[in-house]
């Protein structure tokens, strides 16, 4: 069971009997290789890497790792276990590895739990179901409840039922279960659903870079949501940076492991570093990466499809006329033979032709295929909507009004029109603008509101700033909308430079309005620096005569000439204390009031709301 081996000859009878069970004689029958020498001389060493509780900041336990001799090419675990697989010595190596880790863990008297790596091959081997593990743990003074069997998947698991039964057997004896590398292994999801392990380790691929990858962020969120529903603790492996730790913690993941927390060591630390502790104990929240694409950008032509019962090319025109008469909303009727589209009959062209004298009498009994106007535009249902818009723009203009046929593998499945496409494109643009402003590519209204809600739910004090350009419309009218766009983009860049990307969030709600949600302790000096930078940079956008005059004049609709000061930047800042605001709507209203006060001061200005707020926590 678990393949535990003693590392030296014991004097007691029980240990001597245990030693006698080792499969070493079989190894001696063959030529001695470097790996065989390592196993014969038991030259393995154990390292331990802490696993930290991301709420308390304490170490839950340690993962036991194995290394070969330092002076050997087999020092690396990749080389060591690769050689074992090539030489058919996986079981022997794993048995000695487990024993080495357990003995070293007991000798160091490490606190907490031990995560013990076990492969499915070792787990299901019949020779391990004899109870010797419990006896060995008893000799070492280790309670099985402190040992967590961590299932590693470096090869496919074929005996799934055997592994499942073995794990349930070990659990009945007090061991806990962890599944390693979720998202990378072969059967980890199935194991999770059937075994309900106490711990799940997320493969480090999904953790590393999560602070700037929205897809990885969504993966971790989804795994955490599933884990909460089934009582499993998630361990994020491979945490290597401060930013990754902040994001993992804010998602709500329970445990973390990685080089940033502590590297594997023969004598691991028993307490978290001050740097790690400061992040875990901080009330600040991470700035999540923004999604560059929303779900609508992935939509295809199938979204536009409307099924209209087709007619055969030999269908009489009288029948087509009757269908148009019975259904006033019907704009086109597809003509299809054997599933293959032949064309479209346009309602207005058809009715117009039949309305002429004697045309119905002459044409009513003729097949409708003769009234198809030109080749139809065929679109596969999988074509992305944005690609379809370019495709339709390059096609004959009649297809926009007449519509086009949507196919699946060349067979008719429905129709759509240019109006349908235009409606969907407009909706896509409106929704995209809510997530990211197309001019500056900064987060839009939805991410702004989501970040405010996260800050409020975390009881984190922050400063909400509403930034607005003064006298922007006269500048736009005087210098052109293109220059106006440049002014907005310049403002976005200056405000972004003023933010700490680890702590501060910048959003663009539209036009010349920006939002800053700042957790930086020096937020005030950052805002003041943004005002100075804007004043210097904006001068380059005005003509010399306007700079000399301090503004410019323009004529209104009523003919009145008005003088307008140079465009400036106003920032209204509100200090948000825990418990004061209940939703992003209330924060938005407070920001708006502060902005109005800032705009009452001429030139570049910062207004800080100073009214007292009921709180017991000081503002950073």
C-alpha positions in Angstrom: 0.0 0.0 0.0 1.6 3.3 -1.2 4.8 1.4 -1.8 6.8 2.4 1.3 10.4 1.2 1.7 12.8 1.5 4.6 16.0 3.3 3.8 18.3 1.3 6.2 18.4 -2.0 7.9 16.3 -2.1 11.0 17.2 -4.1 14.1 13.6 -4.9 15.0 12.0 -8.1 13.7 9.2 -6.1 12.1 11.5 -3.9 10.2 13.7 -6.8 9.1 10.6 -8.5 7.7 9.6 -5.3 6.0 13.0 -5.1 4.4 12.8 -8.7 3.2 9.8 -7.8 1.0 11.8 -5.4 -1.1 12.2 -6.3 -4.8 15.9 -5.5 -4.9 17.1 -9.1 -5.7 15.3 -8.8 -9.1 17.3 -5.7 -9.8 20.6 -7.5 -9.1 19.9 -10.1 -11.7 20.4 -7.5 -14.4 23.4 -5.3 -15.4 23.8 -2.4 -12.9 22.8 0.9 -14.5 23.1 4.4 -12.9 19.4 4.2 -11.9 19.9 0.7 -10.4 22.8 1.9 -8.4 20.7 4.8 -7.0 18.0 2.4 -6.0 20.5 -0.2 -4.6 22.2 2.5 -2.5 19.0 4.4 -1.8 20.5 7.7 -2.9 17.3 9.7 -3.1 16.7 12.9 -1.1 13.4 14.7 -0.3 12.5 18.3 -0.7 9.4 20.0 0.7 7.4 22.9 -0.7 4.9 24.7 1.5 1.2 25.0 0.6 -0.3 28.2 2.1 -3.8 29.0 3.3 -4.7 32.2 1.4 -7.0 33.4 4.1 -5.0 32.8 7.3 -1.5 33.0 5.8 -0.5 29.8 7.6 1.0 26.8 5.9 -1.5 23.9 5.6 1.3 21.5 4.9 4.0 20.6 2.5 4.3 18.7 -0.8 7.1 16.0 -0.7 9.3 16.1 -3.8 12.1 13.7 -4.7 15.5 14.3 -6.2 18.3 12.0 -7.4 22.0 12.4 -6.4 23.3 15.9 -6.9 26.3 14.7 -8.9 24.2 12.6 -11.3 22.3 13.4 -14.5 19.4 11.8 -12.7 19.2 14.5 -10.1 16.3 16.1 -12.1 13.0 14.3 -11.4 12.2 14.5 -15.1 15.4 12.5 -15.9 15.0 10.3 -12.9 11.4 9.1 -13.6 12.0 9.1 -17.3 14.9 6.6 -16.9 12.7 4.5 -14.6 10.0 4.3 -17.2 12.5 3.3 -19.9 14.0 0.6 -17.7 10.7 -0.7 -16.3 11.6 0.4 -12.8 8.7 2.7 -12.1 7.4 0.7 -9.1 10.8 0.4 -7.5 11.5 4.1 -7.8 8.1 5.2 -6.6 8.3 2.8 -3.6 11.7 4.2 -2.5 10.5 7.8 -3.2 7.5 7.4 -1.0 9.5 5.9 1.8 12.2 8.6 1.6 9.6 11.4 1.7 7.8 10.0 4.7 10.9 9.3 6.8 12.4 12.8 6.0 9.1 14.5 6.9 9.0 12.6 10.2 12.7 13.3 11.0 12.3 17.0 10.3 9.1 17.0 12.5 7.4 19.3 10.0 4.0 20.6 11.1 0.7 20.2 9.2 0.0 17.8 6.4 2.1 15.9 4.0 1.1 15.8 0.3 2.5 12.5 -0.9 2.7 12.0 -4.7 1.4 8.6 -5.9 0.9 7.5 -9.5 -2.0 5.4 -10.6 0.5 2.6 -11.4 1.6 2.4 -7.8 -1.8 3.0 -6.4 -3.4 0.0 -8.2 -0.5 -2.5 -7.8 -1.8 -5.6 -5.9 1.3 -5.8 -3.7 0.3 -2.6 -1.8 -2.9 -3.9 -0.3 -1.5 -5.6 2.7 -1.6 -3.0 5.5 2.1 -2.4 5.8 1.8 1.3 5.3 -0.2 1.8 8.5 2.4 -0.1 10.4 5.2 1.9 8.9 3.4 5.2 9.6 2.9 4.1 13.2 6.7 3.5 13.5 7.3 7.0 12.2 4.8 8.5 14.6 2.6 9.8 11.7 -1.1 9.8 11.8 -2.7 8.8 8.4 -5.0 11.7 8.7 -2.0 14.0 8.2 -1.1 12.3 4.9 -2.8 13.4 1.7 -2.4 11.0 -1.3 -1.8 13.3 -4.3 -2.6 11.4 -7.5 -0.2 12.4 -10.3 -1.0 11.7 -13.9 2.1 11.4 -16.0 0.5 8.6 -18.1 -3.1 7.5 -19.1 -5.1 5.8 -16.5 -6.6 2.6 -17.9 -7.7 0.8 -14.7 -10.0 3.6 -13.6 -12.2 1.3 -11.5 -9.2 -0.2 -9.7 -7.8 3.2 -8.9 -11.2 4.4 -7.7 -11.5 1.4 -5.4 -8.0 1.8 -4.1 -8.6 5.5 -3.2 -11.8 4.8 -1.4 -9.9 2.1 0.6 -7.2 4.5 1.6 -9.7 7.1 2.5 -11.4 4.6 4.8 -8.1 4.3 6.7 -7.9 8.1 7.3 -5.9 9.3 4.3 -7.2 12.3 2.4 -7.1 12.6 -1.4 -5.8 15.3 -3.7 -5.9 15.2 -7.5 -2.9 16.9 -9.2 -2.8 19.0 -12.4 -6.5 19.6 -13.0 -6.8 20.6 -16.7 -3.7 18.7 -17.8 -4.3 15.1 -16.8 -6.3 12.3 -18.5 -9.0 11.4 -16.0 -8.8 14.1 -13.3 -12.2 15.6 -14.1 -13.9 12.1 -13.9 -12.0 11.4 -10.7 -13.2 14.7 -9.2 -16.8 14.1 -10.1 -16.8 10.5 -8.7 -14.4 10.7 -5.7 -15.1 14.2 -4.4 -11.5 14.6 -3.2 -10.7 17.0 -0.4 -8.2 18.9 -2.6 -7.8 19.7 -6.3 -4.6 21.2 -7.7 -5.0 23.4 -10.8 -2.3 22.9 -13.4 0.2 25.7 -13.2 -0.4 26.6 -16.9 -3.7 28.2 -15.9 -2.1 30.0 -12.9 1.0 31.5 -14.5 0.1 34.8 -16.2 -3.5 34.8 -14.9 -3.1 38.5 -14.0 -3.1 39.5 -17.7 -4.9 36.6 -19.4 -8.7 36.8 -19.2 -9.2 33.3 -20.5 -7.1 31.8 -17.7 -8.9 34.0 -15.2 -12.3 32.7 -16.4 -11.0 29.1 -16.1 -9.9 29.6 -12.5 -13.2 31.3 -11.7 -15.1 28.3 -13.1 -13.1 25.7 -11.3 -13.4 27.7 -8.0 -17.2 27.9 -8.5 -17.5 24.1 -9.0 -15.2 23.4 -6.1 -17.4 25.5 -3.8 -20.5 23.5 -4.8 -18.9 20.1 -3.9 -16.8 21.0 -0.9 -13.4 20.7 -2.5 -10.4 22.9 -1.6 -8.6 24.3 -4.7 -4.8 24.6 -4.7 -3.3 27.0 -7.3 0.1 25.6 -8.3 2.9 27.5 -9.9 2.3 30.9 -8.3 5.5 32.8 -9.3 4.7 36.5 -9.0 3.0 38.9 -6.7 0.4 39.8 -9.3 -0.6 36.1 -9.7 -0.9 35.6 -6.0 -3.2 38.7 -5.7 -5.5 37.4 -8.5 -5.6 33.8 -7.1 -6.5 35.2 -3.7 -9.2 37.5 -4.9 -10.9 34.8 -6.9 -11.4 33.0 -3.6 -9.1 30.0 -4.2 -8.3 28.5 -0.8 -4.7 27.5 -1.1 -1.6 28.4 -3.1 1.8 26.9 -3.9 4.7 28.2 -6.0 8.1 29.8 -6.1 6.8 33.2 -5.0 5.5 31.6 -1.8 8.5 29.4 -1.2 10.8 27.2 -3.3 11.2 23.5 -2.6 13.9 22.9 0.1 15.4 20.1 2.2 14.6 22.3 5.2 11.5 24.4 4.2 10.4 27.5 6.1 7.7 27.1 8.7 6.3 30.6 8.2 5.3 32.6 5.2 7.7 35.4 4.1 6.8 39.0 5.0 6.2 39.7 1.3 3.7 36.9 1.0 2.0 37.7 4.3 1.6 41.4 3.3 -0.3 40.4 0.2 -2.5 37.9 2.0 -3.3 40.3 4.8 -3.9 43.3 2.5 -7.4 44.6 2.0 -6.5 45.7 -1.5 -8.0 43.7 -4.4 -6.3 42.8 -7.7 -7.1 44.5 -11.0 -8.4 41.6 -13.1 -7.3 41.5 -16.8 -10.0 42.8 -19.2 -11.5 40.5 -21.8 -10.6 41.8 -25.3 -13.4 40.0 -27.0 -17.0 39.4 -25.8 -19.2 36.5 -26.7 -21.0 38.4 -29.5 -17.7 38.8 -31.5 -17.7 35.0 -31.8 -21.2 34.8 -33.3 -21.8 33.4 -36.8 -24.3 33.8 -39.6 -26.4 31.1 -38.0 -27.5 33.7 -35.5 -29.3 35.6 -38.3 -31.1 32.6 -39.7 -34.8 32.6 -40.3 -36.4 29.4 -41.7 -38.8 30.0 -44.6 -40.5 27.1 -46.2 -38.9 26.9 -49.7 -40.6 26.1 -53.0 -39.5 23.9 -55.8 -38.4 25.5 -59.1 -41.5 23.9 -60.8 -43.9 25.4 -58.3 -46.5 27.5 -60.1 -46.4 31.2 -59.8 -50.0 31.3 -58.6 -48.9 29.3 -55.5 -46.1 31.8 -54.9 -48.5 34.7 -55.3 -50.9 33.1 -52.8 -48.1 32.7 -50.2 -47.2 36.4 -50.5 -50.8 37.4 -50.2 -51.5 35.2 -47.1 -48.3 36.5 -45.3 -47.8 40.2 -45.7 -44.5 40.0 -43.6 -43.0 37.5 -46.0 -40.2 39.3 -47.9 -38.6 36.5 -49.9 -39.2 32.9 -50.8 -36.3 30.6 -51.3 -36.3 28.3 -54.3 -34.7 24.9 -53.5 -34.4 21.6 -55.4 -33.1 18.5 -53.6 -31.8 20.6 -50.7 -29.6 22.7 -53.1 -30.6 26.4 -53.3 -31.4 27.8 -56.7 -32.3 31.4 -55.7 -34.7 33.8 -54.1 -38.0 35.3 -55.2 -38.3 38.9 -54.0 -41.8 39.9 -52.8 -41.9 43.4 -54.3 -40.5 42.5 -57.7 -42.8 39.5 -57.9 -46.0 41.5 -56.9 -45.0 44.4 -59.2 -44.7 42.1 -62.2 -48.0 40.4 -61.4 -49.8 43.7 -61.0 -49.3 44.6 -64.7 -52.2 43.9 -67.0 -52.7 40.3 -68.0 -49.5 39.1 -66.3 -51.2 36.9 -63.8 -53.2 35.3 -66.5 -50.1 34.8 -68.7 -47.7 33.7 -66.0 -49.8 32.2 -63.2 -49.6 28.6 -64.5 -45.8 28.8 -65.2 -43.1 27.5 -62.9 -41.6 30.1 -60.5 -38.0 29.1 -61.4 -38.2 31.5 -64.3 -38.6 34.5 -62.0 -35.4 34.1 -60.0 -33.4 37.3 -60.4 -29.7 36.4 -60.8 -27.5 34.1 -58.8 -28.2 33.9 -55.1 -25.7 34.8 -52.4 -24.9 31.6 -50.4 -23.4 31.9 -46.9 -22.3 29.0 -44.7 -23.8 29.1 -41.3 -20.4 29.0 -39.6 -19.2 32.3 -41.2 -18.4 34.9 -38.5 -20.8 37.8 -38.6 -18.0 40.4 -39.0 -16.6 38.4 -41.9 -20.1 38.3 -43.4 -20.4 42.1 -43.2 -17.3 42.4 -45.4 -18.5 39.6 -47.7 -21.8 41.3 -48.2 -20.3 44.7 -48.8 -18.2 43.3 -51.7 -21.2 41.5 -53.2 -23.9 42.9 -55.5 -25.9 45.6 -53.7 -29.2 43.8 -54.5 -28.2 41.1 -51.9 -28.5 43.6 -49.1 -32.2 44.2 -49.8 -33.1 40.8 -51.3 -31.3 38.9 -48.7 -29.1 35.8 -48.9 -29.4 32.1 -48.3 -27.8 30.4 -45.3 -26.5 26.9 -45.9 -25.0 24.0 -44.0 -22.5 22.0 -46.1 -24.1 23.6 -49.2 -27.7 22.6 -48.3 -30.5 25.1 -47.6 -31.3 25.8 -43.9 -32.7 29.3 -43.9 -32.5 32.9 -45.1 -31.4 36.3 -43.8 -31.3 39.9 -45.0 -28.9 42.8 -44.9 -31.3 44.5 -42.4 -30.9 41.5 -40.1 -27.1 41.7 -40.3 -27.1 45.5 -39.7 -29.3 45.1 -36.6 -26.9 42.4 -35.2 -23.8 44.4 -36.0 -25.3 47.5 -34.2 -26.1 45.4 -31.2 -22.6 44.0 -31.2 -21.1 47.5 -31.3 -23.3 48.7 -28.5 -22.5 45.7 -26.3 -18.8 45.9 -27.1 -18.7 49.5 -26.0 -20.1 48.5 -22.7 -17.1 46.3 -22.1 -14.4 48.2 -23.9 -14.4 51.7 -25.4 -13.5 51.4 -29.1 -11.5 54.6 -29.1 -9.2 54.0 -26.2 -9.7 50.2 -25.7 -10.1 50.9 -22.0 -12.7 49.0 -20.0 -16.3 50.3 -20.4 -19.3 50.5 -18.2 -19.7 46.9 -17.3 -16.1 46.2 -16.2 -16.1 49.5 -14.3 -19.3 48.6 -12.4 -18.0 45.0 -11.7 -14.8 46.4 -10.2 -16.6 48.8 -8.0 -18.8 45.9 -6.7 -15.7 43.8 -6.0 -14.2 46.7 -4.0 -17.4 47.2 -2.0 -17.8 43.4 -1.3 -14.2 43.2 -0.1 -14.7 46.0 2.3 -11.7 47.8 0.8 -11.3 51.5 1.1 -10.6 53.2 -2.3 -10.8 56.5 -4.1 -13.3 56.9 -6.9 -12.3 59.6 -9.4 -14.5 61.0 -12.2 -12.3 62.7 -14.9 -13.8 65.0 -17.4 -12.5 67.4 -20.1 -13.7 71.0 -19.8 -14.7 73.0 -22.9 -14.2 69.9 -25.0 -17.1 70.5 -27.5 -15.7 73.9 -28.6 -12.3 72.2 -29.2 -14.0 69.5 -31.2 -15.9 72.0 -33.3 -12.9 74.3 -33.8 -10.2 71.7 -34.5 -12.3 68.8 -36.0 -13.6 65.6 -34.6 -10.3 63.8 -35.6 -8.4 66.2 -33.3 -11.0 65.6 -30.7 -10.4 61.9 -30.8 -6.7 62.5 -30.4 -7.4 64.7 -27.3 -9.5 61.9 -25.8 -6.8 59.3 -26.5 -4.2 61.5 -25.0 -6.2 61.9 -21.9 -6.6 58.1 -21.6 -2.9 57.6 -21.9 -2.0 60.2 -19.3 -4.5 58.8 -16.8 -3.3 55.3 -17.5 0.3 56.4 -16.8 -0.8 57.9 -13.5 -2.2 54.6 -12.3 -0.4 51.8 -10.5 -1.4 48.8 -12.7 -1.3 46.5 -9.6 -3.8 48.6 -7.6 -5.6 51.1 -9.7 -8.3 50.6 -12.3 -9.0 53.0 -15.2 -12.1 52.9 -17.3 -13.6 54.9 -20.1 -17.4 55.3 -19.9 -17.6 57.2 -23.2 -16.9 60.5 -24.8 -14.4 62.5 -22.7 -15.4 60.9 -19.4 -13.0 58.5 -17.6 -13.2 56.7 -14.2 -10.3 55.9 -11.9 -10.7 53.4 -9.0 -7.6 53.9 -7.0 -6.1 51.8 -4.1 -2.7 53.5 -4.3 -1.6 55.1 -1.0 -0.3 58.1 -3.1 -3.5 58.5 -5.1 -3.6 62.3 -4.6 -0.1 62.9 -5.9 -0.9 60.6 -8.9 -3.9 62.7 -9.8 -2.0 65.9 -9.4 0.8 64.5 -11.7 -1.9 63.6 -14.3 -3.2 67.2 -14.3 0.4 68.6 -14.8 1.1 66.1 -17.6 -2.2 66.9 -19.3 -1.5 70.7 -19.1 1.9 70.2 -20.8 0.8 67.7 -23.4 -2.4 69.5 -24.4 -0.4 72.6 -25.3 0.9 70.8 -28.3 -2.6 70.4 -29.6 -3.5 74.2 -29.7 -2.4 76.8 -32.3 0.0 79.5 -31.2 -2.6 82.2 -31.4 -5.0 80.3 -29.2 -2.3 79.6 -26.6 -1.5 83.3 -26.5 -5.1 84.3 -26.1 -5.9 81.5 -23.6 -8.7 80.3 -25.8 -10.7 80.8 -29.0 -14.0 82.2 -30.2 -16.7 80.5 -32.1 -20.1 81.5 -33.5 -23.2 79.8 -32.1 -26.3 78.8 -34.0 -27.9 82.1 -33.1 -24.9 84.1 -34.5 -23.5 85.0 -31.1 -19.7 84.9 -30.9 -18.5 83.2 -27.6 -15.0 82.9 -26.2 -14.0 79.5 -24.9 -11.1 78.8 -22.6 -8.6 76.2 -23.6 -9.6 72.6 -22.9 -8.6 71.5 -19.4 -9.0 68.4 -17.2 -11.2 68.2 -14.1 -10.9 65.3 -11.6 -13.5 64.8 -8.9 -12.3 62.4 -6.2 -14.5 60.7 -3.6 -13.0 58.6 -0.8 -15.0 55.4 -0.4 -15.0 53.9 3.0 -16.2 50.4 3.9 -19.9 50.2 4.7 -20.8 53.7 3.4 -22.0 52.7 -0.1 -24.1 49.6 -0.9 -23.8 49.5 -4.8 -22.0 50.9 -7.8 -25.0 53.1 -8.4 -24.3 55.0 -5.2 -20.6 55.3 -5.9 -21.4 56.6 -9.4 -23.7 59.3 -7.9 -21.0 60.4 -5.4 -18.4 60.6 -8.2 -20.7 62.7 -10.4 -21.2 65.2 -7.6 -17.5 65.5 -7.0 -16.9 66.0 -10.7 -19.4 68.8 -10.8 -17.6 70.5 -8.0 -14.2 70.1 -9.8 -15.6 71.7 -12.9 -16.5 74.8 -11.0 -12.8 75.6 -10.7 -11.2 77.1 -13.9 -8.4 75.3 -15.5 -7.0 71.9 -14.6 -8.4 71.0 -11.2 -8.7 68.3 -8.5 -11.7 68.4 -6.1 -11.6 66.0 -3.2 -14.9 65.3 -1.4 -14.1 66.2 2.3 -17.5 65.5 3.9 -17.3 63.2 6.9 -18.0 59.6 6.3 -19.0 57.0 9.0 -16.2 54.5 9.1 -13.7 53.0 11.5 -11.0 52.3 9.0 -8.5 55.0 7.9 -8.2 55.8 4.2 -4.9 54.8 2.6 
